[in-house]
Amino acid sequence: MKKTRFLLYCLSICCLFLSTKSFAQKNSLASADQSFKSKEYFDAIELYKKAYTDMKGNGKKNEKARIIFQVAECYRMMADPKQEEQWYTKAIKAKYDDPNCYLYLADAQKMQGNYDDAIASYKKFKDAVPSDPRGDDGVKSCELAAQLKNAPTRYVVTNVSQLNTKFDDEGVCYSDRRGDEIIFTSARQGISGDKVDNGTGQSFTDLFIAKIDKLGKWSAPTPLPAPVNTDGNEGFPSMDRAFKTLYFTRCAVNKGVQEKCKIYSSDRRGTAWADPVKLAFQIDSVAYGQPCITADGKELFFSSDLAGGSGGHDIWISHYDKKTRAWGDPVNAGPTINTPGDEYTPFIHADGTMYFASNGHPGLGGLDLFKAKKAGDDKWSDPVNMGTPINSEGDDFGIIFDGTKERGFLASTRQGGKGNVDIYSFALPPLLFDIQGQVVDKSTKKGIYKATVHLVGSDGSDVSIKTDTGGNYNFGINGNDRYVKPNTSYIVSAGASDLQYLNSDEKANETTVGLVESKTFVHNFELQKADLHTEIHFPKVLYDLDKATLTENSKDSLNYLVKTLNDNPTIIIELDAHTDQQGQHQHNMILSQARAQSCVDYLETKSIDSARLHAKGWGDTKLLITTASINKMKSKEEKQAAYQANRRTVFRVLSFGFQPKGHIMTAEDSLKMKATKVNITGQEQDADTTDAGVPLPPAPANTPAPAPGDNSNAPAPSNGGTNQQPKATPKKP
């Protein structure tokens, strides 16, 4: 890669464009030194190489070493890190006595992403010059570079291949309100002059204009007409908010001499341009360039090597005086922005943030792009490196934004371009979040059409949508907006009470807080059908032996039912208790009714309205497995399991039409409160306890006494009510 154009001409010293090659025959080394002094690095390289070849004798080792170093310096000024590394390494082997060889070698290695090698070279420089902070700063910069590469931002950077050529293309500004037209800098063919810049070997630059259509195709760039473009260098434009006045850099050529670069302005007149005017505050002996006019037109930012700055080239500010209609004397942007290194290409965003390029702040390679928020009049917060992929190991500079949008252009010497310097577009894709899934019937696993899925956000959002014919839902696009926002937490639930389904047992909790990449969350829900004919099972309810007393584990099971009732505040249920067919029928009927009532009584202690609860004891009248089927079973274990299946407590939904008195806990309330989930302990058998409990009502005189052994732990319990599996059985009012 060659030195970026703006470093060569925008802020350069005066250069003679009389070829020094004519002197090469007489004294190629002197000619090479003259070309280097005149910043004609492209010519100087060839002259130095010839001088090295012409030099004979072992007594000139020091001079040969100096020539090698000078070749390396030329490549450094042309920003060709690969050649830099090669020639600085040669200079070190030739024992050239300048510790900067290690420093510049490290810089070249860093610009190629060889951070380990660069750190080693920076340390050698530090050993040679312990007092120079650039050694330590270089090591820290490499360490930061590795961190930045491992944590890229969400920006997408794309080479604008339709505009770029094998020549330098850079320095962009928008030139209309729609953001579909730009003016940019290029050294391509078709420029105004025919001279060659001996500093780069390319033509001088001109300003070009191009427009993009709705399909994303750029028009063929056309040069701005005279008097804007001349046979000198023009570049790095900036336009005012009305897109009527153009500010740009011109490095004029006068009688073969390139003058110090200056900032000019020109007013647009239809498709023509007025004669450019040089801004009056500029001093002849100082270079000025890369202007940026603020949106309000009150400030002009630029880069310059004015005296009184922090380093080589600094960012400066000129304020417009409405009374005098003139730009005031420049003010330095201050040490927060400017460093002992170089700062270039300032851009002021619509929100006041300054963007600029610097090689003085720690970064990935050569020039990196930084941003700093406005902190007062001509004051700024600490600059922040924009990270990858905005920055690369090469030089990155000249960033602009399209108004308040997170998109724009920048210039870069990064690898993979069409030329030495290319124009790149960048954009920050929006963070897109979706929550989607399917709602299915718990038994059939088929999608439920028109189920309701409810989304509640920590930002106060509260919305419901219906599932499609396949039971699918998607909280994605919501008109011109989206349902799921960044930095927000959500709870999702599903229900279909109008279709006689219970609301989902579980709620999906998701958050986009802290996420830096788009994401789709997937949550599926299974809903329990709850019509009058459906027995709904829940964790087993256990009772004391041959009693209706609830065990502690049974209370945990019933707490599950409490949650179901709270999540479905309009349902009225019947709690059904069943025994097996062992024991006497009348006793089983009484026992089952008492057990169902015990469940209802417990639910009432948990603030469940008694009007929603009906208790029903079915005894052994609704067996799941008949006696005949059990008798055919061969093993004792099979029979025990069959009896166990018949002993159960379940519930049925009688209605979805309960009208609560006053405010009740709704499904929405439950979501917003993020109610704690109840831990349920499921049991397989009745507990054999001796705790006192609710006694059974006395059996009628003609009712036989219950058979002993109403204990599911016994091999063959004689009482069918031994083990009950809980299913909510409401109490009749």
BAPA-615935 format. One record per residue (C-alpha): residue in three letters; y, z, x. Coordinates in steps of 0.1 Angstrom, whole numbers, plus 2048, in hexadecimal, padded with zeros to 3 digits. Layout:
   aa  north   up  east
  ALA      Y    Z     X
...
***
This chain:
   aa  north   up  east
  MET    800  800   800
  LYS    823  7F8   80C
  LYS    841  80F   809
  THR    84E  811   7E6
  ARG    86B  7FA   7E0
  PHE    884  815   7D6
  LEU    87F  829   7F6
  LEU    886  80A   80B
  TYR    8A5  7FC   7FB
  CYS    8B3  813   7E0
  LEU    8BD  82E   7F8
  SER    8BB  81C   81A
  ILE    8D4  819   836
  CYS    8E5  7F8   83C
  CYS    8CD  7DE   849
  LEU    8D3  7BE   85C
  PHE    8BF  7A1   84D
  LEU    8C2  78C   86D
  SER    89E  786   879
  THR    897  799   899
  LYS    879  782   8A0
  SER    88F  76B   8B5
  PHE    893  787   8CE
  ALA    86E  78E   8D0
  GLN    867  776   8EC
  LYS    880  788   903
  ASN    879  7AC   8FB
  SER    860  7B2   8DF
  LEU    861  7D8   8E2
  ALA    887  7D9   8E0
  SER    885  7C1   8C2
  ALA    86B  7D7   8B2
  ASP    881  7F5   8B6
  GLN    89F  7E3   8A8
  SER    88B  7D8   889
  PHE    87E  7FB   884
  LYS    8A2  808   886
  SER    8AD  7EE   86D
  LYS    890  7F9   856
  GLU    87F  7D7   85A
  TYR    85D  7E7   85C
  PHE    84A  7C8   852
  ASP    858  7B5   871
  ALA    857  7D4   887
  ILE    831  7D8   884
  GLU    82A  7B5   892
  LEU    844  7B9   8AE
  TYR    835  7DB   8B8
  LYS    812  7CC   8B9
  LYS    81E  7AF   8CE
  ALA    831  7C7   8E6
  TYR    811  7DB   8EA
  THR    7FD  7BC   8F2
  ASP    817  7B1   90B
  MET    819  7D2   91C
  LYS    804  7D3   93C
  GLY    7FB  7EE   955
  ASN    7ED  811   952
  GLY    80E  821   95B
  LYS    81B  81A   938
  LYS    804  830   925
  ASN    820  845   916
  GLU    832  826   90A
  LYS    813  817   8FB
  ALA    80D  838   8E9
  ARG    831  836   8DC
  ILE    82B  813   8CF
  ILE    80C  81E   8BC
  PHE    81F  83B   8AD
  GLN    83B  823   8A2
  VAL    822  80C   891
  ALA    815  82A   87E
  GLU    839  833   875
  CYS    83E  810   867
  TYR    820  813   851
  ARG    82C  836   846
  MET    84D  827   83C
  MET    83B  80C   828
  ALA    824  826   818
  ASP    803  817   824
  PRO    7EE  837   829
  LYS    7CF  825   834
  GLN    7E1  815   851
  GLU    7F5  835   857
  GLU    7D5  849   85C
  GLN    7C7  82E   874
  TRP    7E6  82C   88A
  TYR    7EF  851   88B
  THR    7CB  858   896
  LYS    7CF  83E   8B1
  ALA    7F0  84E   8BC
  ILE    7DF  870   8BF
  LYS    7C2  861   8D4
  ALA    7DD  851   8EA
  LYS    7EB  874   8EF
  TYR    80D  86C   8E0
  ASP    820  88D   8E4
  ASP    82D  892   8C1
  PRO    81E  8AC   8AA
  ASN    82B  898   88C
  CYS    80D  881   892
  TYR    7F7  89D   882
  LEU    810  8A2   866
  TYR    813  87E   85D
  LEU    7ED  879   861
  ALA    7E8  895   849
  ASP    800  886   830
  ALA    7EE  864   832
  GLN    7CC  875   82D
  LYS    7DA  888   80F
  MET    7E7  868   7FF
  GLN    7C4  85A   800
  GLY    7B5  879   7F0
  ASN    7A4  885   810
  TYR    7AF  8A9   80C
  ASP    797  8BA   823
  ASP    7A1  8A3   840
  ALA    7C5  8A8   837
  ILE    7C2  8CE   838
  ALA    7B2  8CC   85B
  SER    7CF  8B6   867
  TYR    7EA  8CC   857
  LYS    7DA  8EA   869
  LYS    7DC  8D7   88B
  PHE    801  8D1   884
  LYS    806  8F6   87C
  ASP    7F5  8FF   89D
  ALA    80C  8E8   8B0
  VAL    82C  8F3   89D
  PRO    826  916   88E
  SER    84A  91A   883
  ASP    84A  8FA   86E
  PRO    840  903   84A
  ARG    834  8DF   842
  GLY    812  8E8   850
  ASP    80C  904   838
  ASP    81D  8F1   81C
  GLY    806  8D4   822
  VAL    7E7  8E9   820
  LYS    7F3  8F9   7FF
  SER    7FB  8D7   7F1
  CYS    7D8  8CA   7F8
  GLU    7C9  8E9   7E7
  LEU    7E0  8E3   7C9
  ALA    7D7  8BE   7C9
  ALA    7B2  8C7   7C6
  GLN    7BA  8DE   7A8
  LEU    7CE  8C3   797
  LYS    7B3  8A9   79B
  ASN    79A  8C1   78C
  ALA    7B0  8C8   76D
  PRO    7BE  8A7   761
  THR    7D7  8A6   744
  ARG    7D1  893   724
  TYR    7E9  877   72D
  VAL    7DA  854   72E
  VAL    7E8  83E   74A
  THR    7E3  818   748
  ASN    7ED  7FC   75F
  VAL    804  7E4   74D
  SER    7F1  7C6   75B
  GLN    805  7AC   746
  LEU    825  7B5   759
  ASN    818  7BE   77B
  THR    815  7A5   798
  LYS    809  7A6   7BC
  PHE    82D  7AF   7C5
  ASP    83F  7D0   7BE
  ASP    846  7D7   799
  GLU    857  7F8   791
  GLY    876  809   783
  VAL    875  806   75D
  CYS    88D  80E   741
  TYR    88B  808   71B
  SER    8A5  7EE   70F
  ASP    8A4  7F0   6E9
  ARG    8A0  80A   6CE
  ARG    87E  7FF   6C3
  GLY    86F  806   6E5
  ASP    85F  7E4   6E8
  GLU    875  7D5   702
  ILE    87A  7E1   726
  ILE    88E  7D8   745
  PHE    87B  7DD   766
  THR    87D  7D6   78B
  SER    868  7BC   79D
  ALA    865  7A9   7BE
  ARG    852  78D   7AD
  GLN    85A  768   7B1
  GLY    877  75B   79C
  ILE    891  773   7A9
  SER    8B5  76A   7AF
  GLY    8B4  768   7D5
  ASP    89C  758   7ED
  LYS    89F  771   80A
  VAL    882  787   816
  ASP    885  7AC   81B
  ASN    87A  7B1   83F
  GLY    872  7D5   836
  THR    856  7CC   81F
  GLY    84F  7A7   824
  GLN    857  7A1   7FF
  SER    874  791   7ED
  PHE    892  7A5   7E2
  THR    88F  7B5   7BF
  ASP    89F  7AB   79F
  LEU    8A0  7B9   77C
  PHE    889  7A9   762
  ILE    886  7AD   73C
  ALA    867  7AB   727
  LYS    85D  7B3   703
  ILE    83C  7BE   6F4
  ASP    830  7B1   6D2
  LYS    81D  7C3   6B6
  LEU    7FC  7B8   6C5
  GLY    804  7C8   6E7
  LYS    80C  7A8   6F9
  TRP    829  7A6   711
  SER    840  788   713
  ALA    844  777   735
  PRO    85E  78B   748
  THR    87F  77A   74D
  PRO    899  784   767
  LEU    8BA  791   75B
  PRO    8D5  777   761
  ALA    8F2  779   779
  PRO    908  78B   77D
  VAL    8EE  7A8   77C
  ASN    8D5  799   794
  THR    8E1  78D   7B6
  ASP    8D1  783   7D7
  GLY    8D0  7A8   7E0
  ASN    8BA  7C3   7D2
  GLU    8BE  7CE   7AD
  GLY    8A8  7E8   79E
  PHE    8A1  809   78C
  PRO    8B4  803   76B
  SER    8BF  81D   750
  MET    8CF  815   72F
  ASP    8E5  82B   719
  ARG    8DA  836   6F6
  ALA    8EB  818   6E5
  PHE    8D9  800   6FD
  LYS    8FA  7F0   704
  THR    902  7FB   728
  LEU    8EA  7F6   745
  TYR    8EB  80C   764
  PHE    8D8  800   782
  THR    8D5  801   7A8
  ARG    8E2  7E4   7BD
  CYS    8DE  7E1   7E3
  ALA    8F6  7C4   7EA
  VAL    8F3  7AD   807
  ASN    914  7A3   818
  LYS    914  78A   834
  GLY    8F0  791   83D
  VAL    8F4  7B7   83B
  GLN    8E5  7CC   81F
  GLU    8FF  7E5   815
  LYS    8F8  809   80A
  CYS    8E9  809   7E7
  LYS    900  811   7CA
  ILE    8FE  817   7A5
  TYR    90D  7FD   78E
  SER    912  7F9   768
  SER    913  7DA   753
  ASP    919  7D6   72D
  ARG    902  7C1   718
  ARG    913  7A5   705
  GLY    8F8  795   6F0
  THR    8E0  785   708
  ALA    8FA  786   724
  TRP    907  7A1   73A
  ALA    92A  7AA   746
  ASP    933  7AB   76B
  PRO    923  7CB   77A
  VAL    93B  7E7   783
  LYS    935  7FF   7A0
  LEU    939  823   795
  ALA    958  831   7A5
  PHE    94C  852   7B2
  GLN    936  843   7CD
  ILE    93E  844   7F2
  ASP    939  825   807
  SER    925  836   822
  VAL    90C  847   80A
  ALA    8EF  837   7F7
  TYR    8EB  83D   7D2
  GLY    8CF  831   7BB
  GLN    8B7  834   79E
  PRO    8D0  83E   783
  CYS    8C7  84F   762
  ILE    8E0  852   747
  THR    8DA  86F   72E
  ALA    8D6  868   709
  ASP    8F8  877   701
  GLY    909  862   71D
  LYS    919  880   72D
  GLU    905  882   74D
  LEU    8F8  86A   766
  PHE    8DB  875   77D
  PHE    8D2  862   79D
  SER    8C3  866   7C0
  SER    8D9  866   7DF
  ASP    8DA  872   803
  LEU    8FD  881   7FD
  ALA    907  89D   815
  GLY    902  8C0   808
  GLY    8E0  8BA   7FA
  SER    8BF  8CC   801
  GLY    8AD  8B2   815
  GLY    8AA  88C   819
  HIS    8B1  87E   7F6
  ASP    8BB  895   7DA
  ILE    8C0  893   7B4
  TRP    8E6  893   7AC
  ILE    8F9  894   78B
  SER    91A  885   781
  HIS    92C  890   761
  TYR    940  878   74C
  ASP    964  882   745
  LYS    96F  875   723
  LYS    993  87B   72A
  THR    995  867   74A
  ARG    978  850   73F
  ALA    969  854   761
  TRP    94A  863   772
  GLY    950  883   785
  ASP    946  88C   7A8
  PRO    921  891   7AC
  VAL    911  8B4   7A9
  ASN    8F1  8BC   7BA
  ALA    8D4  8C5   7A2
  GLY    8CD  8E4   7B8
  PRO    8B1  8F2   7CD
  THR    89A  8F7   7B0
  ILE    897  8D1   7AD
  ASN    8A0  8C5   7D0
  THR    88C  8CD   7EF
  PRO    88D  8C6   814
  GLY    879  8A7   80B
  ASP    884  88B   7F4
  GLU    88A  88A   7CF
  TYR    88D  869   7BC
  THR    88E  857   79A
  PRO    89C  872   783
  PHE    897  86E   75D
  ILE    8A5  884   743
  HIS    890  888   723
  ALA    89F  88A   701
  ASP    897  8AF   701
  GLY    8AA  8B4   722
  THR    88C  8B7   739
  MET    891  8A7   75B
  TYR    875  891   769
  PHE    876  886   78D
  ALA    862  87C   7AB
  SER    85F  892   7CA
  ASN    84C  895   7EB
  GLY    85B  8B7   7F2
  HIS    849  8CA   7D6
  PRO    823  8CF   7D9
  GLY    810  8B2   7CB
  LEU    7F2  89B   7CC
  GLY    7FE  881   7E5
  GLY    81E  870   7EF
  LEU    838  872   7D3
  ASP    82D  885   7B4
  LEU    83E  887   792
  PHE    84C  8A9   787
  LYS    85E  8B7   768
  ALA    877  8D3   765
  LYS    886  8E1   745
  LYS    8AB  8E5   742
  ALA    8B6  909   747
  GLY    8DC  906   744
  ASP    8F8  8F0   750
  ASP    8EA  8DD   76E
  LYS    8CE  8F7   771
  TRP    8A9  8F2   76E
  SER    889  905   76C
  ASP    86F  903   788
  PRO    860  8E0   789
  VAL    83C  8DB   77D
  ASN    825  8C1   78B
  MET    81B  8A9   770
  GLY    7F7  8A8   77D
  THR    7DE  88D   77A
  PRO    7DC  872   76E
  ILE    802  86F   76E
  ASN    801  876   794
  SER    7EA  867   7AD
  GLU    7E3  868   7D2
  GLY    7FD  84D   7D6
  ASP    822  84C   7CE
  ASP    82A  852   7A9
  PHE    84E  84F   79E
  GLY    867  840   784
  ILE    859  850   765
  ILE    86B  84A   744
  PHE    864  854   720
  ASP    868  841   6FF
  GLY    880  859   6EE
  THR    86E  878   6E2
  LYS    84C  867   6E2
  GLU    831  871   6FB
  ARG    82F  84F   70A
  GLY    841  83A   724
  PHE    83E  829   746
  LEU    83C  833   76A
  ALA    838  821   78C
  SER    81C  828   7A4
  THR    80C  81D   7C5
  ARG    7EA  82B   7B9
  GLN    7CB  818   7C2
  GLY    7BE  7FE   7A9
  GLY    7DF  7ED   7A3
  LYS    7E8  7C8   7A4
  GLY    802  7CC   7BF
  ASN    811  7E6   7D7
  VAL    824  7F6   7BB
  ASP    81B  7F2   796
  ILE    829  7FC   774
  TYR    813  813   760
  SER    816  81D   73C
  PHE    80C  840   732
  ALA    807  852   711
  LEU    7FC  874   705
  PRO    7E1  86F   6EA
  PRO    7E5  887   6CD
  LEU    7CD  8A4   6CC
  LEU    7B7  89A   6AF
  PHE    7A0  8B4   69F
  ASP    787  8AF   683
  ILE    771  8C8   671
  GLN    755  8B5   65F
  GLY    731  8BA   653
  GLN    71A  8B8   635
  VAL    714  8CF   617
  VAL    6F0  8CE   60C
  ASP    6D9  8DF   5F2
  LYS    6C7  8FB   604
  SER    6A5  8F2   5F4
  THR    6A6  8CC   5F3
  LYS    6BC  8C7   612
  LYS    6CD  8AB   5FF
  GLY    6F3  8A7   600
  ILE    707  8B6   5E4
  TYR    720  89E   5D4
  LYS    743  8AD   5CC
  ALA    73C  8CF   5DD
  THR    75C  8E0   5E7
  VAL    764  8E7   60C
  HIS    780  8FF   612
  LEU    795  901   632
  VAL    7AC  91F   639
  GLY    7C2  91E   659
  SER    7D4  939   66C
  ASP    7F4  925   667
  GLY    7F2  92C   642
  SER    7E2  90B   638
  ASP    7C9  90D   61B
  VAL    7B9  8ED   60F
  SER    799  8E2   5FD
  ILE    787  8C1   5FC
  LYS    769  8B3   5EA
  THR    74A  8A5   5FB
  ASP    740  880   5F6
  THR    720  873   5E6
  GLY    70C  87D   605
  GLY    71A  8A0   606
  ASN    730  898   624
  TYR    753  8A6   62B
  ASN    76D  89F   645
  PHE    78D  8B3   64C
  GLY    79D  897   661
  ILE    7B9  880   656
  ASN    7CF  88E   63B
  GLY    7E7  872   631
  ASN    7FF  86E   64E
  ASP    7F5  890   65B
  ARG    7D4  8A2   664
  TYR    7C3  8C0   655
  VAL    7BA  8D1   676
  LYS    7D7  8D9   68D
  PRO    7D9  8E3   6B2
  ASN    7DB  908   6BB
  THR    7CE  913   699
  SER    7AF  927   68D
  TYR    79C  91D   66E
  ILE    781  92A   657
  VAL    76C  911   643
  SER    756  919   625
  ALA    744  904   60A
  GLY    73B  90A   5E6
  ALA    733  8F8   5C6
  SER    734  912   5AA
  ASP    73C  8F7   590
  LEU    71B  8E7   59A
  GLN    709  909   598
  TYR    707  90F   5BD
  LEU    710  92F   5CF
  ASN    72B  92E   5EA
  SER    71F  92B   60E
  ASP    712  94B   61D
  GLU    722  944   63F
  LYS    746  93A   647
  ALA    74D  923   664
  ASN    766  931   67D
  GLU    777  918   694
  THR    797  917   6A9
  THR    7AB  8FD   6BB
  VAL    7BE  916   6CE
  GLY    7BF  90D   6F3
  LEU    7AD  8EC   6EF
  VAL    7BB  8D0   704
  GLU    7A3  8B5   6F8
  SER    79D  8A6   6D6
  LYS    77E  8B4   6C5
  THR    769  8B0   6A6
  PHE    759  8D0   698
  VAL    73A  8CC   683
  HIS    72E  8E5   669
  ASN    713  8E0   64F
  PHE    70F  8F6   631
  GLU    6F1  8FE   61B
  LEU    6F8  909   5F8
  GLN    6E0  91C   5E2
  LYS    6DA  90E   5BF
  ALA    6E1  92A   5A6
  ASP    6D8  91E   583
  LEU    6C7  935   569
  HIS    6A4  92B   573
  THR    6A7  930   599
  GLU    69C  950   5A9
  ILE    6B1  957   5C7
  HIS    6A2  96B   5E3
  PHE    6B3  981   5FC
  PRO    6A8  99B   616
  LYS    68C  9B2   608
  VAL    695  9D1   5F6
  LEU    67F  9EE   5FE
  TYR    678  A0D   5E9
  ASP    668  A2F   5EE
  LEU    644  A31   5E5
  ASP    63E  A2B   5C0
  LYS    663  A33   5BA
  ALA    684  A20   5B3
  THR    695  A31   5D0
  LEU    6A6  A19   5E8
  THR    69F  A1D   60D
  GLU    6BB  A1A   627
  ASN    6AE  9F8   631
  SER    6B0  9ED   60D
  LYS    6D4  9F6   60C
  ASP    6DA  9DE   629
  SER    6C8  9C3   615
  LEU    6DD  9CA   5F6
  ASN    6FD  9C8   60C
  TYR    6F4  9A4   610
  LEU    6F5  9A1   5EA
  VAL    717  9B3   5EA
  LYS    724  998   601
  THR    716  97C   5EB
  LEU    727  98B   5CC
  ASN    748  98E   5DF
  ASP    745  96A   5EB
  ASN    73E  95F   5C8
  PRO    755  975   5B3
  THR    74F  964   591
  ILE    729  966   590
  ILE    715  97D   579
  ILE    6F2  984   585
  GLU    6D2  992   579
  LEU    6BF  9A8   592
  ASP    699  9A2   58C
  ALA    67F  9BB   59A
  HIS    65B  9B0   59A
  THR    63A  9C3   5A2
  ASP    618  9B5   5AB
  GLN    5FB  9B6   592
  GLN    5EB  9D5   5A0
  GLY    5EF  9F5   58D
  GLN    5F6  9F9   568
  HIS    60C  9E0   556
  GLN    622  9FA   544
  HIS    628  A0E   564
  ASN    631  9EE   576
  MET    64A  9E5   55B
  ILE    65B  A07   55D
  LEU    65B  A07   583
  SER    66A  9E5   586
  GLN    686  9EC   56D
  ALA    68F  A0C   580
  ARG    68F  9FA   5A1
  ALA    6A5  9DE   593
  GLN    6BD  9F9   585
  SER    6BE  A0A   5A7
  CYS    6CA  9EA   5B7
  VAL    6E5  9E6   59C
  ASP    6F0  A0A   5A0
  TYR    6F4  A05   5C6
  LEU    709  9E5   5C1
  GLU    720  9F7   5AA
  THR    727  A10   5C6
  LYS    734  9F2   5DA
  SER    74E  9EB   5C0
  ILE    73B  9CF   5AF
  ASP    745  9CE   58A
  SER    728  9DA   574
  ALA    730  9BE   55C
  ARG    723  9A6   576
  LEU    702  9B8   57A
  HIS    6E2  9B7   564
  ALA    6C2  9C9   56E
  LYS    6A1  9BC   562
  GLY    67E  9C9   56B
  TRP    662  9B0   566
  GLY    645  9C4   572
  ASP    627  9AD   578
  THR    631  994   55D
  LYS    63E  979   575
  LEU    625  976   591
  LEU    629  95D   5AC
  ILE    604  95E   5B4
  THR    5EB  965   598
  THR    5CF  97D   599
  ALA    5B6  961   597
  SER    5C5  951   5B6
  ILE    5C4  972   5C9
  ASN    5A0  978   5C0
  LYS    597  957   5D0
  MET    5A5  962   5F1
  LYS    58C  96C   60B
  SER    59E  984   622
  LYS    5AF  9A4   61B
  GLU    5CD  999   62E
  GLU    5D2  97A   618
  LYS    5D0  990   5F9
  GLN    5E9  9A9   607
  ALA    601  98C   60E
  ALA    5FD  97F   5EA
  TYR    604  9A1   5DB
  GLN    622  9A4   5F2
  ALA    630  983   5E6
  ASN    62E  98F   5C2
  ARG    641  9AF   5C9
  ARG    665  9A3   5CC
  THR    689  9AA   5C1
  VAL    69D  98B   5BB
  PHE    6BC  981   5A8
  ARG    6C6  965   591
  VAL    6E9  959   588
  LEU    6EF  95C   563
  SER    712  94E   563
  PHE    72F  942   579
  GLY    748  94D   55F
  PHE    751  972   566
  GLN    775  979   560
  PRO    780  996   577
  LYS    799  9B0   56D
  GLY    7B8  9AE   583
  HIS    7B5  99F   5A6
  ILE    793  99B   5B5
  MET    787  991   5D7
  THR    785  96B   5D6
  ALA    773  954   5EE
  GLU    795  94B   5FC
  ASP    79E  970   601
  SER    77C  974   612
  LEU    784  958   62A
  LYS    7A7  964   632
  MET    79B  987   639
  LYS    77F  97A   64F
  ALA    768  994   640
  THR    74F  9A3   658
  LYS    72C  995   654
  VAL    712  9AF   648
  ASN    6F4  9B4   65E
  ILE    6D5  9B1   649
  THR    6B4  9C2   652
  GLY    697  9B0   640
  GLN    677  9C3   638
  GLU    655  9B5   630
  GLN    646  9D4   61F
  ASP    64F  9F2   609
  ALA    658  A11   61C
  ASP    640  A2E   61A
  THR    658  A4B   619
  THR    659  A6E   60A
  ASP    67F  A6F   605
  ALA    688  A7B   5E2
  GLY    695  A5F   5CD
  VAL    69C  A55   5A9
  PRO    67E  A61   595
  LEU    66C  A48   57E
  PRO    671  A4F   559
  PRO    652  A61   54B
  ALA    636  A4A   53F
  PRO    62E  A4A   51A
  ALA    611  A61   511
  ASN    5FA  A44   50B
  THR    603  A34   52C
  PRO    5E9  A38   547
  ALA    5F4  A49   567
  PRO    5FC  A30   583
  ALA    5E1  A28   59B
  PRO    5E5  A39   5BC
  GLY    5F0  A25   5DB
  ASP    611  A15   5D1
  ASN    616  A10   5F6
  SER    619  9EE   607
  ASN    60C  9FD   627
  ALA    5EB  A04   616
  PRO    5D0  9E9   618
  ALA    5D0  9E3   5F3
  PRO    5EC  9F4   5E0
  SER    5E1  9FD   5BD
  ASN    604  9FC   5AF
  GLY    614  9DA   5AA
  GLY    637  9E8   5B0
  THR    630  9F2   5D4
  ASN    646  9D9   5E5
  GLN    665  9C8   5D7
  GLN    678  9AC   5E7
  PRO    69D  9AF   5DE
  LYS    6AD  996   5C8
  ALA    6CC  9A2   5B6
  THR    6C3  9AE   593
  PRO    6E2  9B7   57F
  LYS    6E5  9D4   568
  LYS    6EA  9CC   543
  PRO    70A  9DC   536
***
